[in-house]
Amino acid sequence: MRSIHKLAASLQLPASSFQLSAVMRASLSSLAAGGWRLAASSLTAGGWRLVASVAALALLAVPAAGQKFKLSTLSVPIYVTVTDPEKRLVPDLVQADFEILDNGKPQTITTFDNKPTPISTIVMLDTSGSMTTALDLVKQGAEQFLLRLLPEDQGQVGAFNDKIEFHPETEFTSDRDRLVSLLKELDFGYPTRLYDAVEESIVRLENMPERKVVLVFTDGDDTSSKVGVGKVNDRAREKDVMVYAIGLVNDYFNGQQRVRSQPDRGLKRLAEDTGGGYFELKRTADLNETFTRVAQELHSQYVLGFSPDTLDGKVHKLEVRVKKGGMNARARKSYVAASAAPSGL
């Protein structure tokens, strides 16, 4: 991999010379930073061919970028994000570096991979009244996430306020340009049905064959949902859905005075319990970087699997450890030991 890094860094190609799209510019930018795996998340199949024709970067078109594989029906999939003390992603660990505990008991790891696997995702944005002045910046951040989806990833975009909407309405699409354009169709409203929106997203994702991810953004408390965070957490565990959450501390004018909103406190626990990340921002200037980070994490996660000793239909506690010092592993904290593990690979 070092030779690939050196090749990419030595080319110093001006993106404008080739009239590159936003997707391709993001890819070349990632390559210049030496992140071959992260650059892979920004390229379409056509983009691979263009990069290959420009300065022989065909070496980067690794088939594993869209790799699909299956676990045994009795295996439990765990997607793990590993960071170092500076919170940088760690991409080069091996199976022997990990340990899985099921209800405190060490398990034999039967599946291991560190290559990107396809995801099905819904990007769900808060468009309630408090977001009036910040929504365009949030959409720009969401665009950075969508541009970095892999060719075999599929997605929808959605919004919540007093109502909940999804686009496309009846299907998932791998067309990133279409997903970006659909962000323009998201409407404003006033109450905040945060957990109803996450619950409906899980329902839409539960039958998708790829691993399932909800990326939700909000700047305030849930004010009018019919379901609570506990029920949503249970549903996400049952259906093996990972939730990423981005919260914004937002100052806005409510019609009478300037007020400050705080992201719903239950979001952090929901994200942590399902293995996703939680990011709380105090500046809209950090939105693009944070949405980009989520895409990078999803395409840099390790896939571990184990066959549970007991299939009792109960909730089991999970813990993933990295044996190397200073490393932090983030993964879902529980699963249901049913007769067949949730699909996701």
Secondary structure per residue as TSV (DSSP state, phi and psi in degrees):
chain	resnum	aa	ss	phi	psi
A	1	M	-	360.0	-28.2
A	2	R	H	-61.8	-37.9
A	3	S	H	-64.6	-35.6
A	4	I	H	-66.0	-42.9
A	5	H	H	-59.5	-45.3
A	6	K	H	-64.5	-39.8
A	7	L	H	-62.1	-48.0
A	8	A	H	-63.4	-41.8
A	9	A	H	-69.6	-30.4
A	10	S	H	-79.3	-16.8
A	11	L	H	-73.7	-38.9
A	12	Q	-	49.4	55.2
A	13	L	-	-84.9	129.9
A	14	P	-	-76.9	116.5
A	15	A	G	-60.3	-35.1
A	16	S	G	-64.4	-22.8
A	17	S	G	-64.2	-21.6
A	18	F	G	-112.3	8.9
A	19	Q	T	51.0	54.5
A	20	L	-	-76.8	150.8
A	21	S	-	-75.9	173.2
A	22	A	H	-61.3	-36.2
A	23	V	H	-61.4	-45.9
A	24	M	H	-68.4	-37.7
A	25	R	H	-63.0	-39.6
A	26	A	H	-62.9	-35.4
A	27	S	H	-66.7	-47.3
A	28	L	H	-65.2	-34.9
A	29	S	H	-63.0	-41.5
A	30	S	H	-66.0	-38.3
A	31	L	H	-63.5	-40.6
A	32	A	H	-62.0	-28.3
A	33	A	T	-82.7	-3.9
A	34	G	T	87.6	7.9
A	35	G	-	-94.9	81.0
A	36	W	H	-62.4	-36.3
A	37	R	H	-71.8	-35.2
A	38	L	H	-74.0	-35.1
A	39	A	H	-62.0	-37.5
A	40	A	H	-57.4	-31.9
A	41	S	T	-73.1	-7.7
A	42	S	T	-105.0	3.1
A	43	L	-	-109.3	134.0
A	44	T	-	-82.4	172.4
A	45	A	H	-61.2	-40.1
A	46	G	H	-66.3	-34.4
A	47	G	H	-63.6	-36.2
A	48	W	H	-58.4	-43.8
A	49	R	H	-65.8	-37.7
A	50	L	H	-66.9	-45.1
A	51	V	H	-63.9	-36.2
A	52	A	H	-63.5	-37.3
A	53	S	H	-76.7	-19.8
A	54	V	T	-95.6	105.0
A	55	A	T	62.9	31.9
A	56	A	T	56.3	45.4
A	57	L	G	-89.3	23.4
A	58	A	G	-62.6	-19.7
A	59	L	G	-58.7	-23.3
A	60	L	G	-82.8	-13.1
A	61	A	-	-80.7	69.8
A	62	V	-	-81.9	124.3
A	63	P	G	-55.6	-27.3
A	64	A	G	-66.9	-13.4
A	65	A	G	-60.7	-27.7
A	66	G	G	-114.0	28.6
A	67	Q	-	-62.8	138.0
A	68	K	-	-123.3	138.2
A	69	F	-	-150.8	165.3
A	70	K	-	-116.6	141.1
A	71	L	-	-89.8	161.7
A	72	S	-	-59.4	149.9
A	73	T	T	-62.7	-17.4
A	74	L	T	-103.2	14.4
A	75	S	-	-98.7	148.3
A	76	V	E	-104.6	117.4
A	77	P	E	-81.9	139.0
A	78	I	E	-133.1	125.4
A	79	Y	E	-102.4	125.1
A	80	V	E	-122.5	128.2
A	81	T	E	-101.0	127.9
A	82	V	E	-118.1	130.4
A	83	T	E	-127.6	156.5
A	84	D	-	-92.9	-178.8
A	85	P	T	-58.6	-23.6
A	86	E	T	-91.9	10.6
A	87	K	-	67.6	20.5
A	88	R	-	-82.6	145.4
A	89	L	B	-68.8	140.0
A	90	V	-	-110.7	109.4
A	91	P	-	-100.8	-2.0
A	92	D	-	-118.4	27.8
A	93	L	-	-81.3	162.0
A	94	V	-	-118.0	170.4
A	95	Q	G	-56.6	-38.2
A	96	A	G	-66.1	-13.7
A	97	D	G	-80.4	-9.3
A	98	F	E	-110.6	155.0
A	99	E	E	-139.8	134.0
A	100	I	E	-113.2	133.4
A	101	L	E	-119.0	127.1
A	102	D	E	-108.8	111.8
A	103	N	T	50.8	38.7
A	104	G	T	85.6	-3.8
A	105	K	E	-101.6	125.1
A	106	P	E	-59.3	141.5
A	107	Q	E	-119.5	152.9
A	108	T	-	-79.5	126.1
A	109	I	-	-79.2	117.1
A	110	T	-	-100.7	-16.5
A	111	T	E	-135.6	137.1
A	112	F	E	-148.7	134.9
A	113	D	E	-158.5	150.4
A	114	N	-	-128.0	24.1
A	115	K	S	-100.1	150.1
A	116	P	-	-58.8	136.8
A	117	T	-	-119.8	149.5
A	118	P	-	-60.3	148.2
A	119	I	E	-126.6	152.7
A	120	S	E	-110.9	127.0
A	121	T	E	-138.1	151.0
A	122	I	E	-123.6	124.6
A	123	V	E	-96.4	111.4
A	124	M	E	-114.3	117.1
A	125	L	E	-111.8	139.6
A	126	D	E	-75.2	118.7
A	127	T	-	-120.4	32.5
A	128	S	S	-74.0	175.6
A	129	G	G	-57.7	-32.6
A	130	S	G	-67.6	-15.5
A	131	M	G	-92.9	6.0
A	132	T	T	-52.3	-47.9
A	133	T	T	-84.4	-17.8
A	134	A	T	-105.4	-7.5
A	135	L	H	-63.1	-39.1
A	136	D	H	-60.5	-38.5
A	137	L	H	-69.1	-36.3
A	138	V	H	-65.5	-41.5
A	139	K	H	-63.6	-37.6
A	140	Q	H	-63.4	-39.3
A	141	G	H	-64.3	-45.6
A	142	A	H	-60.6	-34.4
A	143	E	H	-60.8	-38.8
A	144	Q	H	-62.4	-36.9
A	145	F	H	-66.4	-47.9
A	146	L	H	-63.9	-37.5
A	147	L	H	-64.3	-21.3
A	148	R	T	-98.8	9.3
A	149	L	-	-68.3	144.9
A	150	L	-	-78.6	161.3
A	151	P	T	-56.0	-31.8
A	152	E	T	-93.6	-0.4
A	153	D	-	-73.5	154.5
A	154	Q	E	-131.5	150.1
A	155	G	E	-154.8	169.3
A	156	Q	E	-137.9	159.3
A	157	V	E	-118.5	151.0
A	158	G	E	-152.4	173.0
A	159	A	E	-145.9	155.2
A	160	F	E	-138.9	143.7
A	161	N	S	-156.3	-113.9
A	162	D	S	-81.1	-11.8
A	163	K	S	-132.4	172.2
A	164	I	E	-128.1	131.2
A	165	E	E	-131.9	151.1
A	166	F	E	-131.7	142.8
A	167	H	E	-138.4	131.9
A	168	P	S	-59.6	154.5
A	169	E	S	-71.6	-34.4
A	170	T	S	-122.9	6.7
A	171	E	-	-152.3	163.5
A	172	F	-	-100.9	150.9
A	173	T	B	-134.1	148.2
A	174	S	-	-99.2	6.0
A	175	D	-	-82.9	100.7
A	176	R	H	-66.9	-37.7
A	177	D	H	-61.5	-39.0
A	178	R	H	-65.2	-43.4
A	179	L	H	-61.3	-42.2
A	180	V	H	-62.2	-43.6
A	181	S	H	-65.7	-31.7
A	182	L	H	-69.0	-19.5
A	183	L	G	-58.3	-29.4
A	184	K	G	-68.8	-17.8
A	185	E	G	-89.6	-3.1
A	186	L	-	-72.9	131.5
A	187	D	-	-99.1	159.8
A	188	F	-	-85.1	160.5
A	189	G	-	-160.8	-164.9
A	190	Y	S	-123.6	-63.1
A	191	P	S	-61.7	165.9
A	192	T	-	-119.0	102.4
A	193	R	-	-95.3	63.7
A	194	L	H	-60.6	-57.1
A	195	Y	H	-75.1	-28.5
A	196	D	H	-60.3	-40.2
A	197	A	H	-67.0	-41.8
A	198	V	H	-66.7	-40.9
A	199	E	H	-60.4	-46.2
A	200	E	H	-66.7	-31.9
A	201	S	H	-65.9	-41.5
A	202	I	H	-62.0	-42.2
A	203	V	H	-59.8	-41.4
A	204	R	H	-68.2	-30.6
A	205	L	H	-86.8	-20.8
A	206	E	T	-60.8	-26.9
A	207	N	T	-99.9	5.7
A	208	M	-	-73.9	141.0
A	209	P	S	-74.9	-27.3
A	210	E	S	-80.7	171.6
A	211	R	E	-66.2	150.1
A	212	K	E	-116.3	131.7
A	213	V	E	-138.1	130.7
A	214	V	E	-106.5	126.9
A	215	L	E	-111.6	111.7
A	216	V	E	-116.2	139.8
A	217	F	E	-121.6	137.7
A	218	T	E	-153.9	161.1
A	219	D	S	-119.9	8.2
A	220	G	S	-154.7	-174.5
A	221	D	-	-76.6	154.0
A	222	D	-	-68.6	129.6
A	223	T	-	-117.0	-15.1
A	224	S	S	-151.5	23.4
A	225	S	-	-74.7	152.1
A	226	K	S	-86.1	-21.7
A	227	V	S	-113.1	154.7
A	228	G	-	-102.9	174.0
A	229	V	H	-63.5	-32.4
A	230	G	H	-62.7	-45.9
A	231	K	H	-65.4	-39.6
A	232	V	H	-64.4	-40.4
A	233	N	H	-61.6	-43.9
A	234	D	H	-62.2	-41.7
A	235	R	H	-66.2	-41.3
A	236	A	H	-63.6	-39.1
A	237	R	H	-64.7	-45.6
A	238	E	H	-62.7	-39.2
A	239	K	H	-97.8	4.1
A	240	D	T	56.7	54.2
A	241	V	E	-110.7	129.3
A	242	M	E	-91.4	135.1
A	243	V	E	-114.2	122.7
A	244	Y	E	-102.4	140.8
A	245	A	E	-133.6	135.0
A	246	I	E	-119.8	121.1
A	247	G	E	-113.2	143.6
A	248	L	E	-122.8	126.5
A	249	V	-	-78.3	115.0
A	250	N	E	-124.3	129.2
A	251	D	E	-97.7	128.6
A	252	Y	E	-152.2	166.1
A	253	F	E	-96.8	122.1
A	254	N	-	-93.8	13.4
A	255	G	S	103.3	-20.0
A	256	Q	S	-125.2	-36.4
A	257	Q	S	-159.5	166.8
A	258	R	E	-80.3	133.2
A	259	V	E	-131.5	163.7
A	260	R	E	-117.6	126.1
A	261	S	E	-97.5	153.7
A	262	Q	-	-124.3	140.3
A	263	P	-	-60.6	145.6
A	264	D	-	-54.5	131.1
A	265	R	T	-66.7	-23.6
A	266	G	H	-73.5	-16.9
A	267	L	H	-64.0	-41.1
A	268	K	H	-59.7	-45.5
A	269	R	H	-65.7	-40.6
A	270	L	H	-60.7	-45.7
A	271	A	H	-64.6	-45.2
A	272	E	H	-65.9	-41.1
A	273	D	H	-66.5	-31.3
A	274	T	H	-93.5	-1.5
A	275	G	T	92.2	-0.6
A	276	G	-	-82.7	-179.2
A	277	G	-	-104.7	153.8
A	278	Y	E	-121.5	128.4
A	279	F	E	-126.5	121.2
A	280	E	E	-109.6	121.2
A	281	L	E	-110.3	146.7
A	282	K	S	-110.3	-5.2
A	283	R	-	-135.6	136.2
A	284	T	G	-66.6	-20.4
A	285	A	G	-64.2	-17.4
A	286	D	G	-92.2	0.4
A	287	L	H	-64.7	-49.5
A	288	N	H	-58.4	-46.6
A	289	E	H	-62.1	-38.4
A	290	T	H	-73.0	-44.3
A	291	F	H	-61.7	-38.0
A	292	T	H	-64.1	-41.0
A	293	R	H	-60.4	-40.3
A	294	V	H	-60.6	-45.1
A	295	A	H	-61.2	-42.1
A	296	Q	H	-63.3	-42.0
A	297	E	H	-62.6	-46.4
A	298	L	H	-61.7	-29.9
A	299	H	T	-97.8	11.0
A	300	S	S	-126.4	13.1
A	301	Q	-	-83.4	149.2
A	302	Y	E	-86.0	146.0
A	303	V	E	-110.5	116.8
A	304	L	E	-114.8	151.8
A	305	G	E	-144.6	148.6
A	306	F	E	-147.2	157.2
A	307	S	-	-101.5	113.3
A	308	P	-	-65.7	147.1
A	309	D	S	-72.4	-32.8
A	310	T	-	-125.1	128.3
A	311	L	-	-112.2	81.3
A	312	D	-	-105.1	4.0
A	313	G	S	74.3	8.2
A	314	K	S	-102.2	166.2
A	315	V	E	-79.7	126.4
A	316	H	E	-110.7	142.8
A	317	K	E	-79.7	137.6
A	318	L	E	-116.5	144.1
A	319	E	E	-142.5	132.2
A	320	V	E	-114.9	128.4
A	321	R	E	-119.6	148.2
A	322	V	E	-107.5	128.1
A	323	K	S	-73.5	-24.1
A	324	K	S	-72.7	137.1
A	325	G	T	-65.7	145.4
A	326	G	T	83.8	-5.9
A	327	M	-	-91.6	144.0
A	328	N	E	-116.6	126.5
A	329	A	E	-106.7	130.5
A	330	R	E	-118.4	123.8
A	331	A	-	-153.0	170.5
A	332	R	-	-62.1	151.5
A	333	K	S	-100.3	-2.4
A	334	S	E	-161.6	165.8
A	335	Y	E	-154.2	165.1
A	336	V	E	-99.0	122.2
A	337	A	-	-81.6	68.9
A	338	A	-	-85.5	178.1
A	339	S	S	-68.9	-23.5
A	340	A	S	-135.3	129.2
A	341	A	-	-68.9	153.6
A	342	P	-	-58.5	143.8
A	343	S	-	-73.2	159.4
A	344	G	-	173.3	-4.1
A	345	L	-	-130.7	360.0
